[in-house]
Amino acid sequence: MVRAIILVKSPKKLIAARLRKINKISDSFPVSGQFDAVAVIDVKILSEIKDITTEIQLISGVERTETMIEVQ
């Protein structure tokens, strides 16, 4: 299993709730600072991360994302 954290910049107030509706996102919550929300994903293969990130970037109001993959 591969775990990744996706940081999301979006002025939309309910972006974290919207992220939780995406398949494979196990948790999402608002944060303060440079980004507005965090999405936690668990996938079987690394290439799935790109698909989920692309889906997030297509949400209206998402300005940018940054992905961090857990290193074991």
DSSP file (Angstrom, degrees, kcal/mol; ACC not computed):
  #  RESIDUE AA STRUCTURE BP1 BP2  ACC     N-H-->O    O-->H-N    N-H-->O    O-->H-N    TCO  KAPPA ALPHA  PHI   PSI    X-CA   Y-CA   Z-CA
    1    1 A M              0   0    0      0, 0.0     2,-0.5     0, 0.0    43,-0.2   0.000 360.0 360.0 360.0 138.8    0.0    0.0    0.0
    2    2 A V  E     -A   43   0A   0     41,-3.5    41,-2.9    43,-0.1     2,-0.4  -0.948 360.0-160.2-112.7 128.1    1.2    3.5   -0.9
    3    3 A R  E     +A   42   0A   0     -2,-0.5    67,-2.8    39,-0.2     2,-0.3  -0.888  13.1 176.4-109.2 139.3    0.2    6.5    1.3
    4    4 A A  E     -AB  41  69A   0     37,-2.3    37,-2.7    -2,-0.4     2,-0.5  -0.977  22.8-143.1-139.6 153.6    0.3   10.0    0.1
    5    5 A I  E     -AB  40  68A   0     63,-3.2    63,-2.9    -2,-0.3     2,-0.6  -0.971  14.8-162.0-114.6 128.5   -0.6   13.4    1.4
    6    6 A I  E     -AB  39  67A   0     33,-3.0    33,-2.4    -2,-0.5     2,-0.4  -0.956   5.7-153.3-115.0 120.3   -2.0   16.0   -1.0
    7    7 A L  E     -AB  38  66A   0     59,-3.4    59,-1.9    -2,-0.6     2,-0.4  -0.766  14.8-158.6 -89.9 135.3   -2.0   19.6    0.0
    8    8 A V  E     -AB  37  65A   0     29,-2.8    28,-2.5    -2,-0.4    29,-1.7  -0.964  12.2-157.1-124.7 128.3   -4.7   21.7   -1.7
    9    9 A K  E     + B   0  64A   0     55,-2.8    54,-3.2    -2,-0.4    55,-1.1  -0.912  37.1 137.6-101.4 116.0   -4.9   25.5   -2.2
   10   10 A S        -     0   0    0     -2,-0.6    52,-0.2    52,-0.2     5,-0.1  -0.916  50.0-146.0-159.9 130.0   -8.4   26.6   -2.7
   11   11 A P        +     0   0    0      0, 0.0     2,-0.2     0, 0.0    51,-0.1   0.592  68.2 115.3 -73.3  -8.0  -10.4   29.6   -1.3
   12   12 A K    >   -     0   0    0     49,-0.2     3,-1.2     1,-0.1     4,-0.2  -0.453  63.2-145.4 -65.0 128.5  -13.5   27.4   -1.2
   13   13 A K  T 3  S+     0   0    0      1,-0.3     3,-0.3    -2,-0.2    -1,-0.1   0.817  94.9  43.0 -67.5 -32.5  -14.6   27.0    2.4
   14   14 A L  T 3> S+     0   0    0      1,-0.2     4,-1.9     2,-0.1    -1,-0.3   0.040  74.3 119.4-103.7  26.8  -15.9   23.5    2.1
   15   15 A I  H <> S+     0   0    0     -3,-1.2     4,-2.3     1,-0.2    -1,-0.2   0.876  72.8  55.6 -62.1 -37.7  -13.1   22.1   -0.1
   16   16 A A  H  > S+     0   0    0     -3,-0.3     4,-1.5     1,-0.2    -1,-0.2   0.904 108.2  48.3 -62.5 -40.6  -12.1   19.5    2.6
   17   17 A A  H  > S+     0   0    0      1,-0.2     4,-0.5     2,-0.2    -1,-0.2   0.884 111.2  50.9 -65.6 -38.0  -15.6   18.1    2.6
   18   18 A R  H >< S+     0   0    0     -4,-1.9     3,-1.0     1,-0.2     4,-0.3   0.880 106.7  54.6 -66.1 -38.3  -15.6   17.9   -1.2
   19   19 A L  H >< S+     0   0    0     -4,-2.3     3,-1.9     1,-0.2    -1,-0.2   0.867  98.2  62.9 -63.9 -36.7  -12.3   16.1   -1.2
   20   20 A R  H 3< S+     0   0    0     -4,-1.5    -1,-0.2     1,-0.3    -2,-0.2   0.713  93.8  64.1 -62.9 -19.5  -13.7   13.4    1.1
   21   21 A K  T << S+     0   0    0     -3,-1.0     2,-0.4    -4,-0.5    -1,-0.3   0.613  81.2  98.5 -79.7 -11.7  -16.2   12.4   -1.6
   22   22 A I  S X  S-     0   0    0     -3,-1.9     3,-1.7    -4,-0.3    30,-0.0  -0.622  85.1-109.6 -80.9 132.4  -13.4   11.4   -4.0
   23   23 A N  T 3  S+     0   0    0     -2,-0.4     3,-0.1     1,-0.2    -1,-0.1  -0.309 101.6  24.4 -58.0 140.3  -12.8    7.6   -4.1
   24   24 A K  T 3  S+     0   0    0      1,-0.2    18,-1.3    -4,-0.1     2,-0.8   0.235  87.4 118.7  85.1  -9.7   -9.5    6.6   -2.4
   25   25 A I  E <   -C   41   0A   0     -3,-1.7    16,-0.2    16,-0.2    -1,-0.2  -0.791  39.8-177.1 -87.1 113.7   -9.3    9.6   -0.2
   26   26 A S  E     +     0   0A   0     14,-2.2     2,-0.3    -2,-0.8    -1,-0.2   0.754  65.3   4.8 -84.7 -24.6   -9.3    8.2    3.3
   27   27 A D  E     +C   40   0A   0     13,-1.3    13,-3.1    -8,-0.1     2,-0.3  -0.989  58.0 179.1-156.3 152.0   -9.3   11.5    5.2
   28   28 A S  E     +C   39   0A   0     -2,-0.3    11,-0.2    11,-0.2    -8,-0.1  -0.966   9.3 166.6-155.0 140.1   -9.4   15.2    4.5
   29   29 A F  E     -C   38   0A   0      9,-1.8     9,-2.3    -2,-0.3     2,-0.1  -0.995  36.6-102.3-154.6 151.9   -9.4   18.2    6.7
   30   30 A P  E     -C   37   0A   0      0, 0.0     2,-0.3     0, 0.0     7,-0.3  -0.449  38.9-172.8 -73.7 149.7   -9.0   22.0    6.5
   31   31 A V        -     0   0    0      5,-1.7     2,-0.3    -2,-0.1     0, 0.0  -0.929  20.1-122.4-137.0 162.1   -5.6   23.5    7.7
   32   32 A S        +     0   0    0     -2,-0.3     2,-0.3     2,-0.0     3,-0.3  -0.691  69.5  47.6-100.0 160.6   -4.2   26.9    8.2
   33   33 A G  S    S-     0   0    0     -2,-0.3    -2,-0.1     1,-0.2     0, 0.0  -0.839 112.5 -17.6 115.3-151.9   -1.1   28.2    6.4
   34   34 A Q  S    S+     0   0    0     -2,-0.3     2,-0.2   -25,-0.0    -1,-0.2   0.796 127.8  47.6 -66.5 -30.3   -0.1   28.2    2.8
   35   35 A F        -     0   0    0     -3,-0.3   -26,-0.2   -26,-0.1     3,-0.1  -0.713  68.5-148.4-110.4 163.9   -2.6   25.5    1.9
   36   36 A D  S    S+     0   0    0    -28,-2.5    -5,-1.7     1,-0.3     2,-0.3   0.659  74.0  14.8-106.3 -21.8   -6.3   25.2    2.8
   37   37 A A  E     -AC   8  30A   0    -29,-1.7   -29,-2.8    -7,-0.3     2,-0.4  -0.989  57.3-143.7-153.0 157.9   -6.9   21.5    3.0
   38   38 A V  E     -AC   7  29A   0     -9,-2.3    -9,-1.8    -2,-0.3     2,-0.4  -0.980  11.3-163.4-124.0 136.9   -5.1   18.2    3.3
   39   39 A A  E     -AC   6  28A   0    -33,-2.4   -33,-3.0    -2,-0.4     2,-0.5  -0.983   5.8-155.5-119.8 133.5   -6.2   14.9    1.6
   40   40 A V  E     -AC   5  27A   0    -13,-3.1   -14,-2.2    -2,-0.4   -13,-1.3  -0.925  16.8-175.3-107.7 127.8   -4.8   11.6    2.8
   41   41 A I  E     -AC   4  25A   0    -37,-2.7   -37,-2.3    -2,-0.5     2,-0.4  -0.945  17.3-163.8-127.0 147.9   -4.9    8.8    0.2
   42   42 A D  E     +A    3   0A   0    -18,-1.3     2,-0.3    -2,-0.4   -39,-0.2  -0.989  22.1 168.4-127.7 120.2   -4.0    5.1    0.3
   43   43 A V  E     -A    2   0A   0    -41,-2.9   -41,-3.5    -2,-0.4     3,-0.1  -0.863  39.2-132.7-130.3 163.0   -3.5    3.3   -3.0
   44   44 A K  S    S+     0   0    0     -2,-0.3     2,-0.4   -43,-0.2    -1,-0.1   0.849  92.1  32.3 -84.1 -36.2   -2.2    0.0   -4.2
   45   45 A I  S >  S-     0   0    0      1,-0.1     3,-1.7   -43,-0.1     4,-0.4  -0.952  77.2-125.3-128.0 146.5    0.0    1.3   -7.0
   46   46 A L  T >> S+     0   0    0     -2,-0.4     3,-1.6     1,-0.3     4,-0.6   0.807 104.4  65.7 -56.2 -36.4    2.0    4.6   -7.3
   47   47 A S  H 3> S+     0   0    0      1,-0.3     4,-1.0     2,-0.2     3,-0.4   0.724  88.0  69.4 -64.8 -20.5    0.4    5.6  -10.6
   48   48 A E  H <> S+     0   0    0     -3,-1.7     4,-2.1     1,-0.2    -1,-0.3   0.789  87.1  67.5 -66.4 -26.5   -3.1    5.9   -9.0
   49   49 A I  H <> S+     0   0    0     -3,-1.6     4,-2.6    -4,-0.4    -1,-0.2   0.907  97.5  51.6 -61.4 -41.9   -1.8    9.0   -7.1
   50   50 A K  H  X S+     0   0    0     -4,-0.6     4,-2.5    -3,-0.4    -1,-0.2   0.904 108.4  51.7 -61.6 -41.7   -1.5   10.9  -10.4
   51   51 A D  H  X S+     0   0    0     -4,-1.0     4,-1.9     2,-0.2    -1,-0.2   0.909 112.4  44.9 -62.2 -43.2   -5.1   10.0  -11.2
   52   52 A I  H  X S+     0   0    0     -4,-2.1     4,-2.3     2,-0.2    -2,-0.2   0.912 112.3  51.6 -68.7 -42.3   -6.5   11.2   -7.9
   53   53 A T  H  X S+     0   0    0     -4,-2.6     4,-2.4     1,-0.2    -2,-0.2   0.910 109.3  50.5 -60.2 -42.7   -4.4   14.4   -8.0
   54   54 A T  H  X S+     0   0    0     -4,-2.5     4,-1.1     2,-0.2    -1,-0.2   0.902 108.8  52.0 -61.8 -41.7   -5.7   15.2  -11.5
   55   55 A E  H  < S+     0   0    0     -4,-1.9     3,-0.4     1,-0.2     4,-0.3   0.899 110.4  48.6 -62.0 -40.9   -9.3   14.7  -10.2
   56   56 A I  H >< S+     0   0    0     -4,-2.3     3,-1.7     1,-0.2    -2,-0.2   0.917 107.7  54.5 -63.9 -43.7   -8.6   17.1   -7.3
   57   57 A Q  H 3< S+     0   0    0     -4,-2.4    -1,-0.2     1,-0.3    -2,-0.2   0.718 101.0  60.5 -65.9 -20.6   -7.2   19.7   -9.7
   58   58 A L  T 3< S+     0   0    0     -4,-1.1    -1,-0.3    -3,-0.4     2,-0.2   0.562  78.9 108.9 -82.8  -8.9  -10.3   19.6  -11.8
   59   59 A I  S X  S-     0   0    0     -3,-1.7     3,-2.0    -4,-0.3     2,-0.1  -0.514  84.4-104.0 -69.3 132.1  -12.5   20.7   -8.9
   60   60 A S  T 3  S+     0   0    0      1,-0.3    -1,-0.1    -2,-0.2     3,-0.1  -0.343 105.2  21.8 -57.5 129.0  -13.7   24.3   -9.4
   61   61 A G  T 3  S+     0   0    0      1,-0.3     2,-0.5    -4,-0.1    -1,-0.3   0.208  82.9 132.0  98.3 -14.7  -11.7   26.7   -7.3
   62   62 A V    <   -     0   0    0     -3,-2.0    -1,-0.3    -6,-0.2   -52,-0.2  -0.607  30.3-178.5 -73.7 121.5   -8.6   24.5   -6.7
   63   63 A E        -     0   0    0    -54,-3.2     2,-0.3    -2,-0.5    -1,-0.2   0.852  59.0 -24.5 -89.8 -39.6   -5.6   26.7   -7.5
   64   64 A R  E     -B    9   0A   0    -55,-1.1   -55,-2.8     2,-0.0    -1,-0.3  -0.984  52.0-147.6-166.2 164.0   -2.8   24.2   -6.9
   65   65 A T  E     -B    8   0A   0     -2,-0.3     2,-0.4   -57,-0.2   -57,-0.2  -0.930   1.3-159.4-134.0 159.6   -1.8   21.0   -5.2
   66   66 A E  E     -B    7   0A   0    -59,-1.9   -59,-3.4    -2,-0.3     2,-0.4  -0.980  14.3-153.3-140.3 130.1    1.4   19.6   -3.8
   67   67 A T  E     -B    6   0A   0     -2,-0.4     2,-0.4   -61,-0.2   -61,-0.2  -0.868   9.5-172.4-111.6 135.6    1.8   15.8   -3.2
   68   68 A M  E     -B    5   0A   0    -63,-2.9   -63,-3.2    -2,-0.4     2,-0.4  -0.995  12.6-151.1-124.5 127.3    4.0   14.1   -0.7
   69   69 A I  E     -B    4   0A   0     -2,-0.4   -65,-0.2   -65,-0.2     2,-0.1  -0.830  24.3-113.0-101.5 134.1    4.5   10.4   -0.8
   70   70 A E        -     0   0    0    -67,-2.8     2,-0.5    -2,-0.4   -67,-0.2  -0.415  28.1-148.3 -65.1 134.3    5.2    8.5    2.4
   71   71 A V              0   0    0     -2,-0.1    -1,-0.1     1,-0.1   -69,-0.0  -0.910 360.0 360.0-107.2 129.1    8.7    7.0    2.4
   72   72 A Q              0   0    0     -2,-0.5    -1,-0.1     0, 0.0    -2,-0.0   0.393 360.0 360.0-114.4 360.0    9.2    3.7    4.3
